[in-house]
């Protein structure tokens, strides 16, 4: 028996029965898990009870204790800012990780920055993420996939060609490649709060978005040449995620799916970064604040999550059997504004007061709606970090990077 195949360890004896995709303790005598779950399910007797391999994804057995995670030998990851944190989280758990990259030099830099994990981390070059055939080699031998890569740009010439179709085709190619790899058990896809929010919603006076909500944008509206890049981006996230769920319904693959819908993502970076100009959009906005931007950036939404918490959510979504085929909104309960970021920087850094814009115009934080992050916290075991910790940890890094770019510390820091 391979240790990575172990799904559940029942530490006491008892009788079990199935109901749909659930297991229940029962007085009956149906212990034949192989008959219940097919030839790929094996039962191993131990002194402590029974070890079940490839058990169902939803478990409810009162009075039983069990190992909560699938233990996969190899994961495939496609990503950068968020994905690098997911890589570290997976490696820290002793798992092998294969990273799909467009540039082998960047993949090598990612691996070289983690010398202690060199034997557990490898990279594979993907010529075209929109082609399933390009991913067939990458998914060979992996047991789970985390797909984070997706176009993020508001500067587009052709909404459909430049952002909507690449997002949809990227998701479809991953799913199609995985469908030809029967050992894959789960795929986790990073969607976005953009696929959830209805920007025109005004009633009731206060409401909470949940994973059950979808933005009402039509494909035609998103693709329209008169539609802004921001709206097209919201459409790309919605229709890429919908394509994933439609694939699951129509193709009924052997793996299951989890999608995560975060709002703005802040926090430190762990992927190779040589220039401040290479910061992702959300981090760049915080750096603008730290650099004295006047006027200060204005947040489109007041909702956010720390990248480390989001990375943990991805890994928990991948490894927890009971959350299969679920959609989660992952968000801190704390609201943010860029003025709040400015106040943190001024308070926490000696140079902050002389450098950060001290505007008298107060940025109002929209409190007309909430986003349910509590369900993800409960189901995925996440404790959200504070906005202060997220900002401070990032700014410390960014200041160091600025100093290295300039060959020394900047005046005033």
N, C-alpha and C positions, 0 to 999 in steps of 0.2 A: 504493500500500500504506500503510495506517495503522500508525504505529509501535506503537500500543497492541494491535494484533492479533498482533504477532510472538510466537511461542511458543518456537521453537528456532532457534538459529543453529549449524549444523554447520560447523566451521572447516576441515574436511578433506573430501576426496572419498572415496567408497566406495560399496559396494552395500548396500542395505537390504532386509529382508524383515519381514513382520509375523507375529506368533504370538499369537493372541488379542488382548489389548489392549496388547501389547508390541511394540517395534521392536528388531530385532537386526541387527548387522553380519553380512553374509553374502557368499558368493561368487557368489550368483545375480545376475540382472540386473533384479530387480523394483524399479524406482525410482519407479513411478507412484503417488505418494502420493495423488493425487486419486482414483484407482481404489480404493485401499485404504481411504480414510477419507471418501469421499463428496464431493459437489459443493462443500461448504463448506470443503474443504481446498484451499489453493492453494500452489503451489511457486514461489518466486522465486529465480532464479539470481543470484548475486553473485560478485564477484571472490574472495571468501573461501570460497565453498561454496554452500549453499542455505539459504534461510529458509523454514521451514514454518509455515503459519498454521493454527490450530485443530488442532493435532496431538493424539495420544492422551495420556491422563493418566498413563501409566506408561512410563518410558523407560529402557531398558538397552542402551546401545550402547558396547561396549568400544572405547577408542581415540578416541572423539569427545568434543569439548567442546561445551557448549550453555548457553544462557541458562536459568537455573533457574526463572524466574518467568513466570507469565502476567502480562501488563501490561494491567489493566482500566482503561478510561477513567473509569468511575463505579461507586462502591460504595453500597449502601444499608445503613445501620446503624440498629439499634433497641436503644437502651440508655442507661445513665447512668454509674455509677461506673466499671465496666469499660469500657463503651462509649466514654466520653470519651477514655480512653487509646488505644483502638483508632482513634478519629478522628484523634488526633494522629499516631499511627504511620502511618496511611494518607496523611495530608496531607504528612508529612515525606518520603514517597516520590514526591510529585508527583502523586498521584491525586486525582480529584474525589470528594467524599463527599456523600451525601444522608442526612440524619439524620431518621428518623421520630420525631415527638414527639407527646405528648398535649396539650402546652401550647406555643403559639407563642412566648410570652414567654420560656420557658426555652430554646427553640431559638434565639431571638434573642440571649440572654445567652451561649450557647455560641459563637455566631458572632462576637459582638462582642468576646469574649475572645481571638479569633484574627484580628485585623485583617489580618495579612499573607496570610491564606488566604481572604479574603472572596470572592474570585472562584471558589474551588474548593470552597466549603462552602455548602450550602443545606439548608433544613429543610422538611419537609412535615408537615402536621397529620393525625394519624390519629384518627378519632373512636372507633373500636372495633378494637383489635388482634385480636380474636377473629373478625372478619368479613373474609373474603378480598376482598370488594368494596371495603372501606376501604383496602386496600393496593394496588389495581390501579394507581392513579395514581402511587403511591410507587415501584413497581418498573419503571415505564415507562422504558426507556432505560438501566437499570443493568445491569451485567454480573456482579455478584456481590453477595451479601447476607450480612451478619453479624447474626445474631439473638441478642441477649443478654437482652432483656427477658423477665422471668418473675416471677410473684408470689413474694415472699419475706416470709412472715409466719408466725408460729406461733400467733397469736391469731385463731382462726377459730371461727365459730358452726356452720358446715356444711362439713365437710371437702371433700366433693365439689363443692359449689357455689362455695365461696369460694376454693379453691386448686387442686384437681385439674383440674377442667374448664377453668378459665381458662388453665392452663399448656398443656394438651393442645390446646385450640382456638386458642391463640395460635400454636403451632407449625404446626398444620394450615393456618391461614389464610395464613401466609407461604408455605408450600409450594404451596398451591393457586394463590395469586396468581402465584408464580414459574412455575408450570407453563404459564401462559398468556402468558409472556414468553420466547419461544424464544432470545433473546440471552443469557439468564442462564446462566452456566457452572458456578457453584458456590455453595452455601449453607453457611455455617459456623454451627453452633448451640452455644451455651453450655449444656451440661448440668451435671452436678455429681457429685462423689464420692458424694453422697447416692444416686445411681442405681447405684452400684457396691458400696457397703459392705453387708455382712451383719453387723448388730450382735450377732447371737447366735453368730457363728462363734468357736470357741475352739480348733480344731485345724486343722493341726498346731500345735505350740507356737509356731512363728514362721513366718509366711507373708507373701507379697507379693501385694497386689491388683494386677491389671492391667486393661487395657481389655477383656479377655475376660470379666470378672466383672460380674454384675448382682445387685442386692439382690433377695432372694427374696420380698419383700412382694407380696401379691396385691392386686388392685384392691379387692376387698371389704374386706380388712383396712384399707387406707388410707382408704377412704370411711366406715368404721364410725364412728358418732357417739361411741363409747367410745374411739376411738383419739385419741391426743394430736396436737396441731398439729405437733409435731416429726416424728412418724411420717407424718402426712399430707403434709408437705412432701417427705419422702423418696419417698413414692409419687408425688407430682406430678412430680418430676424424672424418675423412672423411666418413667412412662407417657407423659409428653410426648416423651421421647427415643425410646421404642419406637414411638410414633405416627409419628415422623419416618422411622424405618427401615422401618416397614411401608408407609408412603406410597411410599418409593423402590422397594420390591419390587413393589407392586401396580401403581403408575402408570408406572413406568419413564420418568421425565421426562428431558428433554435435559440437565439439569444433574446434577452429582453433589453429595455431601454429606460434610461432616466434622463430627463432634461432639467437643467438648472437655469433660472431666470434672475440674474443679479441686476441691480441698478448700477450706479457709478461705482468703480472699483479703485480704491486708493491703497497706499502702503508702499513698503520698500520693494526694490527689485532684486532678483537673484540671478537673472540671466546676464550674460556678458554685456557690459555697457561701456563704451569708450567715450561717448559724447552726450552732453545734455540734450543736444538736438535730436537724439534718438529716443527720448522719453515718449511713452505712450500718451495719448491725449489727456487722460485724467491726471496723470502725474505732472505733465507739462503745465496744466492749469495751476496746480499747487506751487510749482516752481515759479510761475509768473508772479504769484502773490508774494513769495519769498524774495523775488527780485525787484519788488517795488512797483508792480504794474499799476498804472493809474490811467483810466478807471480800472477797478478790480473786476475780474471775471464774474459773471453771474451764472449761477447753477440753473440748468434746465429743470432739474428735479431735485428735491431736498433729500433724496434717499441714496444710501451708499452701503458698501460692505468692504471690509479689509481683505486684501488679496490673500492673506494667509488663512483667513477663515473660509474664504471661497475655495481655496485649494483643498482645505480639509473636507469641505462639503463634497467636492468632486471625488475624493478618495473614499469617503464614507459611502457615497452614492454608488460607487463601483463595487465595494466590498460587502455591503450589508445585504444579505439575501432578501430580506423582507420588504425592501423598498423598490423592487423591480416594477417597471412600467408605471412610474410615478413622475409627476412634474412638481418642482419645488421653486418657490420664490425665496431667494437667499438675501436677507437684508438686515442690517443692524437696526435696532429700535430707535437709535439716536439719529436725529436729523443733522444736516450739515448745511453750511453756506461757505463761500470763499472768504467772507468777512470773518467767520468763525475761525477759519484756518489762519487768517492774518493775526487774530487775537492770540491764538496759540503760539505762533511763531514769535510774536513780540514778547510774550510772557516767558517762553522757554529758552530763548536764545539771546545772549548779551547784545548781539549785533542787530537784533530784530527791530528795535525801536527806530534806529537810524536808517534802516533800509526799507522796511515795509511801509506801504502807503497807509497813512493814518486818516482815512476818509471820515468825514462827519456824516455822510449819507449812509444810514443804516440799511443793510440788506434784510428785507423781511423774508422770513422762512415760511413757505407755504405749508399750512397745517390743515388744509381742507381734506386731505386724504392720507391714508397710511398704506404700508405694504406689509403683508404678513411674512415676517421672518421667523416667527415663533414656531411654526410647524416644522420648518427645516431644522431649527435648533433642537427641537425635541426628537424628531425622527432620525436625524443624522448626528446628534450628539455634539453640537457646536456651541461654544460660548463666544459671543461676539466681542471683539476688542473695541476700545473707545476710539473716537475720532482723534482725540489728542495723541494717543499712542501711534496711530496710523500716520498722522502728519509728522510728528517728531521723528519717528524712525525713518521716514522717507527723506526728510530735510537733512538729517545728519549725513545720509548717503550722498544726496545731491550736492551738498556743500563740499564733501570730499572729492567728488567727481569734478566739480568746478575747479577746485584747487589743482588737481592733477592736470586738467586741461590747460591751465594757465601757468603751470610750472611752479606754483607756490600759492600761498593763501591770498585770497582776495582782500583788498583793503576793506576794513570794517567788519571782517569775520574772524 
